Amino acid sequence: MRNGDALVLVDVQRDFCRGGALEVPDGDAVVAVLNRYIEGFKAAGLPIFATRDWHPRKTRHFKAFGGVWPPHCIQGSEGAMFHPQLGVYEGIVIVSTGTSPDEDGFSGFDGRSENGALLAELLRERNVQRLFVGGLATDYCVKATVVDGLKEGFNVVLIKDAVRGVDLKPGDSAAAIDVMIRAGATIHSGPPDEC
């Protein structure tokens, strides 16, 4: 880790974890890894951002309204809360995605902070150059956030130990990682002090 780095936690919410409305297999396993990164970035005084799905009750994203997903991460619901063991603290900037009925909100770069700022704007305000990304799910929101981060001109590092996928089709997560690498992301496995 160095100046210019930021950590991006993608959608580590109850509905994507054990017992949630859209459970990602082994999704809870990312929490301990990401907590080590949160501690490291916090100790180094580096910025941390957390994206969250924040859907209205009626959205094209859900099956009942033309989408493919069951209702999940509905604004203000228990399922939309961050995993209870994730080390989210007051200094972390929260970016909400999928907030209107006509958006899916897969990428953190489509989301906005409480003040209405886009993630890319928030990163540039803090002179961020390199992103470390982990969370849920590898084959959807993580992939979209990583690819969009690269398109926005950031260097992006995927924390491989801190992602899990939905895998609607077997191999979707592996294919998503391949897409991210081909787009220019690098892969990191191991503790944050080895970044």
C-alpha atoms as a printed R data frame, in Angstrom:
    type eleno elety resid chain resno       x       y       z
1   ATOM     1    CA   MET     A     1   0.000   0.000   0.000
2   ATOM     2    CA   ARG     A     2   1.104   3.516  -0.768
3   ATOM     3    CA   ASN     A     3  -0.221   7.031  -1.212
4   ATOM     4    CA   GLY     A     4  -2.698   7.091  -4.076
5   ATOM     5    CA   ASP     A     5  -4.245   3.733  -3.133
6   ATOM     6    CA   ALA     A     6  -7.867   3.172  -2.108
7   ATOM     7    CA   LEU     A     7  -9.844   0.138  -1.016
8   ATOM     8    CA   VAL     A     8 -13.237  -0.571  -2.597
9   ATOM     9    CA   LEU     A     9 -15.537  -3.036  -0.823
10  ATOM    10    CA   VAL     A    10 -18.212  -4.256  -3.225
11  ATOM    11    CA   ASP     A    11 -21.681  -5.142  -1.907
12  ATOM    12    CA   VAL     A    12 -20.745  -7.118   1.211
13  ATOM    13    CA   GLN     A    13 -24.376  -7.101   2.315
14  ATOM    14    CA   ARG     A    14 -26.538  -9.525   4.265
15  ATOM    15    CA   ASP     A    15 -28.669 -10.542   1.289
16  ATOM    16    CA   PHE     A    16 -25.564 -11.796  -0.526
17  ATOM    17    CA   CYS     A    17 -24.279 -13.766   2.456
18  ATOM    18    CA   ARG     A    18 -25.395 -16.927   4.257
19  ATOM    19    CA   GLY     A    19 -29.186 -17.060   4.559
20  ATOM    20    CA   GLY     A    20 -29.710 -13.955   2.429
21  ATOM    21    CA   ALA     A    21 -32.258 -13.465  -0.329
22  ATOM    22    CA   LEU     A    22 -29.589 -13.873  -3.025
23  ATOM    23    CA   GLU     A    23 -26.924 -15.890  -1.205
24  ATOM    24    CA   VAL     A    24 -23.529 -16.085  -2.877
25  ATOM    25    CA   PRO     A    25 -21.989 -19.486  -2.110
26  ATOM    26    CA   ASP     A    26 -19.344 -19.028   0.595
27  ATOM    27    CA   GLY     A    27 -19.915 -15.264   0.435
28  ATOM    28    CA   ASP     A    28 -19.236 -14.849   4.164
29  ATOM    29    CA   ALA     A    29 -15.637 -15.940   3.567
30  ATOM    30    CA   VAL     A    30 -14.739 -12.533   2.111
31  ATOM    31    CA   VAL     A    31 -15.430 -10.724   5.382
32  ATOM    32    CA   ALA     A    32 -12.332 -11.812   7.342
33  ATOM    33    CA   VAL     A    33 -10.033 -11.082   4.383
34  ATOM    34    CA   LEU     A    34 -11.562  -7.664   3.755
35  ATOM    35    CA   ASN     A    35 -11.365  -6.791   7.445
36  ATOM    36    CA   ARG     A    36  -7.570  -7.238   7.279
37  ATOM    37    CA   TYR     A    37  -7.500  -4.837   4.343
38  ATOM    38    CA   ILE     A    38  -9.769  -2.369   6.146
39  ATOM    39    CA   GLU     A    39  -7.412  -2.404   9.144
40  ATOM    40    CA   GLY     A    40  -4.369  -1.922   6.915
41  ATOM    41    CA   PHE     A    41  -5.851   0.917   4.871
42  ATOM    42    CA   LYS     A    42  -7.250   2.619   7.976
43  ATOM    43    CA   ALA     A    43  -3.883   2.410   9.761
44  ATOM    44    CA   ALA     A    44  -2.164   3.872   6.687
45  ATOM    45    CA   GLY     A    45  -4.685   6.719   6.457
46  ATOM    46    CA   LEU     A    46  -5.788   5.607   2.992
47  ATOM    47    CA   PRO     A    47  -9.384   6.030   1.771
48  ATOM    48    CA   ILE     A    48 -11.952   3.231   1.862
49  ATOM    49    CA   PHE     A    49 -15.194   3.086  -0.109
50  ATOM    50    CA   ALA     A    50 -18.048   0.608   0.265
51  ATOM    51    CA   THR     A    51 -20.591   0.079  -2.477
52  ATOM    52    CA   ARG     A    52 -24.026  -1.280  -1.713
53  ATOM    53    CA   ASP     A    53 -26.997  -2.437  -3.748
54  ATOM    54    CA   TRP     A    54 -29.818  -0.142  -2.664
55  ATOM    55    CA   HIS     A    55 -32.868  -1.100  -4.701
56  ATOM    56    CA   PRO     A    56 -36.396   0.273  -4.489
57  ATOM    57    CA   ARG     A    57 -39.160  -2.291  -3.907
58  ATOM    58    CA   LYS     A    58 -40.224  -2.055  -7.559
59  ATOM    59    CA   THR     A    59 -37.355  -2.223 -10.036
60  ATOM    60    CA   ARG     A    60 -36.746  -3.766 -13.445
61  ATOM    61    CA   HIS     A    61 -33.875  -5.602 -11.727
62  ATOM    62    CA   PHE     A    62 -36.304  -7.999  -9.979
63  ATOM    63    CA   LYS     A    63 -38.105 -10.938 -11.633
64  ATOM    64    CA   ALA     A    64 -41.566  -9.573 -10.856
65  ATOM    65    CA   PHE     A    65 -40.804  -6.472 -12.952
66  ATOM    66    CA   GLY     A    66 -38.942  -8.048 -15.881
67  ATOM    67    CA   GLY     A    67 -35.503  -8.764 -14.404
68  ATOM    68    CA   VAL     A    68 -33.818 -12.029 -13.500
69  ATOM    69    CA   TRP     A    69 -33.198 -11.620  -9.765
70  ATOM    70    CA   PRO     A    70 -35.327 -12.251  -6.690
71  ATOM    71    CA   PRO     A    71 -35.958  -9.178  -4.506
72  ATOM    72    CA   HIS     A    72 -32.792  -8.315  -2.577
73  ATOM    73    CA   CYS     A    73 -31.050  -5.370  -0.907
74  ATOM    74    CA   ILE     A    74 -34.231  -3.297  -0.743
75  ATOM    75    CA   GLN     A    75 -33.528   0.198   0.558
76  ATOM    76    CA   GLY     A    76 -33.553   0.272   4.356
77  ATOM    77    CA   SER     A    77 -34.146  -3.470   4.782
78  ATOM    78    CA   GLU     A    78 -32.111  -5.802   6.990
79  ATOM    79    CA   GLY     A    79 -30.889  -7.598   3.868
80  ATOM    80    CA   ALA     A    80 -29.451  -4.369   2.484
81  ATOM    81    CA   MET     A    81 -27.294  -3.793   5.572
82  ATOM    82    CA   PHE     A    82 -23.589  -4.564   5.440
83  ATOM    83    CA   HIS     A    83 -22.513  -7.937   6.827
84  ATOM    84    CA   PRO     A    84 -22.609  -7.518  10.624
85  ATOM    85    CA   GLN     A    85 -18.962  -8.575  11.005
86  ATOM    86    CA   LEU     A    86 -17.609  -6.345   8.234
87  ATOM    87    CA   GLY     A    87 -15.439  -3.648   9.829
88  ATOM    88    CA   VAL     A    88 -17.352  -0.702   8.399
89  ATOM    89    CA   TYR     A    89 -16.677   2.464  10.393
90  ATOM    90    CA   GLU     A    90 -17.698   6.104  10.153
91  ATOM    91    CA   GLY     A    91 -14.819   7.176   7.888
92  ATOM    92    CA   ILE     A    92 -15.766   4.784   5.086
93  ATOM    93    CA   VAL     A    93 -17.550   6.459   2.178
94  ATOM    94    CA   ILE     A    94 -20.711   4.599   1.139
95  ATOM    95    CA   VAL     A    95 -21.773   4.583  -2.505
96  ATOM    96    CA   SER     A    96 -25.275   3.298  -3.353
97  ATOM    97    CA   THR     A    97 -26.117   1.606  -6.669
98  ATOM    98    CA   GLY     A    98 -29.343   0.496  -8.335
99  ATOM    99    CA   THR     A    99 -31.300   3.190  -6.530
100 ATOM   100    CA   SER     A   100 -33.900   3.925  -9.206
101 ATOM   101    CA   PRO     A   101 -36.519   1.584 -10.699
102 ATOM   102    CA   ASP     A   102 -34.906   1.646 -14.144
103 ATOM   103    CA   GLU     A   103 -31.306   0.791 -13.253
104 ATOM   104    CA   ASP     A   104 -29.545  -2.455 -12.411
105 ATOM   105    CA   GLY     A   105 -26.556  -0.855 -10.703
106 ATOM   106    CA   PHE     A   106 -23.972  -3.583 -11.160
107 ATOM   107    CA   SER     A   107 -20.969  -1.243 -11.170
108 ATOM   108    CA   GLY     A   108 -19.884   0.797  -8.182
109 ATOM   109    CA   PHE     A   109 -19.034   3.497 -10.724
110 ATOM   110    CA   ASP     A   110 -22.756   3.915 -11.430
111 ATOM   111    CA   GLY     A   111 -23.422   4.608  -7.761
112 ATOM   112    CA   ARG     A   112 -23.533   7.830  -5.818
113 ATOM   113    CA   SER     A   113 -22.594   8.925  -2.333
114 ATOM   114    CA   GLU     A   114 -25.062  10.464   0.108
115 ATOM   115    CA   ASN     A   115 -24.133  13.858  -1.374
116 ATOM   116    CA   GLY     A   116 -24.790  12.696  -4.950
117 ATOM   117    CA   ALA     A   117 -21.157  12.355  -6.063
118 ATOM   118    CA   LEU     A   118 -20.160   9.526  -8.392
119 ATOM   119    CA   LEU     A   119 -17.466   7.104  -7.245
120 ATOM   120    CA   ALA     A   120 -14.983   8.291  -9.898
121 ATOM   121    CA   GLU     A   121 -15.390  11.892  -8.690
122 ATOM   122    CA   LEU     A   122 -14.840  10.858  -5.081
123 ATOM   123    CA   LEU     A   123 -11.689   8.942  -5.990
124 ATOM   124    CA   ARG     A   124 -10.237  11.801  -8.020
125 ATOM   125    CA   GLU     A   125 -10.941  14.283  -5.205
126 ATOM   126    CA   ARG     A   126  -8.641  12.148  -3.046
127 ATOM   127    CA   ASN     A   127  -5.960  11.780  -5.758
128 ATOM   128    CA   VAL     A   128  -6.499   8.026  -5.943
129 ATOM   129    CA   GLN     A   129  -4.576   6.233  -8.668
130 ATOM   130    CA   ARG     A   130  -4.839   2.571  -7.702
131 ATOM   131    CA   LEU     A   131  -7.848   0.619  -6.431
132 ATOM   132    CA   PHE     A   132  -7.876  -2.600  -4.440
133 ATOM   133    CA   VAL     A   133 -11.228  -4.288  -5.000
134 ATOM   134    CA   GLY     A   134 -12.930  -7.182  -3.215
135 ATOM   135    CA   GLY     A   135 -16.444  -8.276  -2.389
136 ATOM   136    CA   LEU     A   136 -19.515  -9.857  -3.944
137 ATOM   137    CA   ALA     A   137 -20.133 -11.153  -6.496
138 ATOM   138    CA   THR     A   138 -17.128 -11.890  -8.699
139 ATOM   139    CA   ASP     A   139 -19.147 -12.465 -11.847
140 ATOM   140    CA   TYR     A   140 -21.417  -9.424 -11.534
141 ATOM   141    CA   CYS     A   141 -20.793  -6.354  -9.390
142 ATOM   142    CA   VAL     A   142 -17.102  -6.999  -8.751
143 ATOM   143    CA   LYS     A   143 -16.409  -7.549 -12.456
144 ATOM   144    CA   ALA     A   144 -18.424  -4.473 -13.478
145 ATOM   145    CA   THR     A   145 -16.695  -2.289 -10.872
146 ATOM   146    CA   VAL     A   146 -13.208  -3.488 -11.824
147 ATOM   147    CA   VAL     A   147 -13.778  -3.067 -15.569
148 ATOM   148    CA   ASP     A   148 -15.324   0.385 -15.126
149 ATOM   149    CA   GLY     A   149 -12.482   1.407 -12.813
150 ATOM   150    CA   LEU     A   150 -10.023   0.542 -15.554
151 ATOM   151    CA   LYS     A   151 -12.095   2.458 -18.123
152 ATOM   152    CA   GLU     A   152 -11.985   5.471 -15.789
153 ATOM   153    CA   GLY     A   153  -8.169   5.328 -15.897
154 ATOM   154    CA   PHE     A   154  -7.420   3.799 -12.496
155 ATOM   155    CA   ASN     A   155  -5.012   0.938 -11.936
156 ATOM   156    CA   VAL     A   156  -7.080  -1.855 -10.427
157 ATOM   157    CA   VAL     A   157  -5.975  -4.764  -8.259
158 ATOM   158    CA   LEU     A   158  -8.445  -7.591  -7.657
159 ATOM   159    CA   ILE     A   159  -8.055  -9.102  -4.186
160 ATOM   160    CA   LYS     A   160  -8.574 -12.691  -5.296
161 ATOM   161    CA   ASP     A   161  -8.941 -14.091  -1.775
162 ATOM   162    CA   ALA     A   162 -11.727 -11.585  -1.075
163 ATOM   163    CA   VAL     A   163 -14.199 -12.366  -3.865
164 ATOM   164    CA   ARG     A   164 -16.839 -15.054  -4.382
165 ATOM   165    CA   GLY     A   165 -19.193 -15.553  -7.304
166 ATOM   166    CA   VAL     A   166 -22.786 -16.485  -7.999
167 ATOM   167    CA   ASP     A   167 -21.868 -18.899 -10.826
168 ATOM   168    CA   LEU     A   168 -25.342 -19.181 -12.358
169 ATOM   169    CA   LYS     A   169 -23.470 -21.193 -14.956
170 ATOM   170    CA   PRO     A   170 -20.447 -23.206 -13.805
171 ATOM   171    CA   GLY     A   171 -17.269 -21.290 -14.548
172 ATOM   172    CA   ASP     A   172 -18.842 -17.814 -14.596
173 ATOM   173    CA   SER     A   173 -16.509 -16.557 -11.856
174 ATOM   174    CA   ALA     A   174 -13.384 -17.906 -13.543
175 ATOM   175    CA   ALA     A   175 -14.511 -16.316 -16.809
176 ATOM   176    CA   ALA     A   176 -15.137 -13.012 -15.001
177 ATOM   177    CA   ILE     A   177 -11.621 -13.034 -13.553
178 ATOM   178    CA   ASP     A   178 -10.270 -13.660 -17.052
179 ATOM   179    CA   VAL     A   179 -12.273 -10.674 -18.360
180 ATOM   180    CA   MET     A   180 -10.865  -8.469 -15.601
181 ATOM   181    CA   ILE     A   181  -7.283  -9.549 -16.310
182 ATOM   182    CA   ARG     A   182  -7.696  -9.018 -20.059
183 ATOM   183    CA   ALA     A   183  -9.104  -5.547 -19.330
184 ATOM   184    CA   GLY     A   184  -5.887  -4.712 -17.429
185 ATOM   185    CA   ALA     A   185  -6.506  -5.647 -13.789
186 ATOM   186    CA   THR     A   186  -3.802  -7.297 -11.735
187 ATOM   187    CA   ILE     A   187  -4.444 -10.003  -9.174
188 ATOM   188    CA   HIS     A   188  -3.303  -9.996  -5.562
189 ATOM   189    CA   SER     A   189  -3.528 -12.869  -3.120
190 ATOM   190    CA   GLY     A   190  -2.263 -12.560   0.391
191 ATOM   191    CA   PRO     A   191  -2.153  -9.980   3.159
192 ATOM   192    CA   PRO     A   192  -2.433  -6.246   2.512
193 ATOM   193    CA   ASP     A   193   1.088  -5.523   3.763
194 ATOM   194    CA   GLU     A   194   2.414  -7.410   0.727
195 ATOM   195    CA   CYS     A   195   0.714  -5.031  -1.735
